[in-house]
């Protein structure tokens, strides 16, 4: 059973570090924990109509946070850094951020 592209790509990650990667055609997304590199590449290609050359995946553990006298962990998540090919067009959503 294949997943929809919208279920794989959860949201873009907008940080200073991820914005620096845009010059090198690298875009960062939060993705579903059970997705793999091939699914992520296909999802980005269908959603944004671009060509993906490679995908790097990082599992991010939740951090310990305190709320008054209580403490707990923030949710863990999965990040994907997607590199586009040289002849691919850019992702318009990120162009508005620059």
C-alpha positions, 0 to 999 in steps of 0.5 A, spaced: 500 500 500 503 506 497 502 512 501 500 519 499 505 524 498 502 529 502 502 524 508 510 523 507 512 530 507 509 533 513 512 540 513 518 544 511 523 546 516 525 553 516 531 555 520 538 559 519 541 553 517 536 550 512 536 557 509 543 556 508 542 550 504 538 553 499 544 556 495 546 549 494 539 546 492 538 543 498 531 543 502 529 541 509 523 537 510 520 534 516 517 527 514 513 521 516 517 516 521 516 510 517 518 513 510 524 511 506 529 515 502 525 513 495 518 514 498 521 521 500 524 523 493 518 521 489 513 525 494 518 531 493 518 530 486 510 529 485 508 535 490 513 540 487 514 538 480 522 538 481 528 533 480 531 530 486 538 527 486 539 525 493 536 524 500 539 525 506 535 522 512 536 524 520 532 521 526 531 527 531 530 524 538 526 528 542 529 533 547 528 533 555 523 539 557 521 542 563 514 545 565 514 548 572 515 542 576 514 537 571 518 534 565 517 530 559 520 529 552 518 533 546 516 528 540 521 525 536 521 526 528 524 525 522 528 530 517 530 529 510 535 534 506 533 533 499 538 535 494 535 537 487 539 536 480 542 542 477 537 542 471 531 542 476 527 548 477 527 551 485 521 550 490 517 556 489 515 556 497 522 557 499 524 562 494 519 567 498 523 566 504 529 569 501 
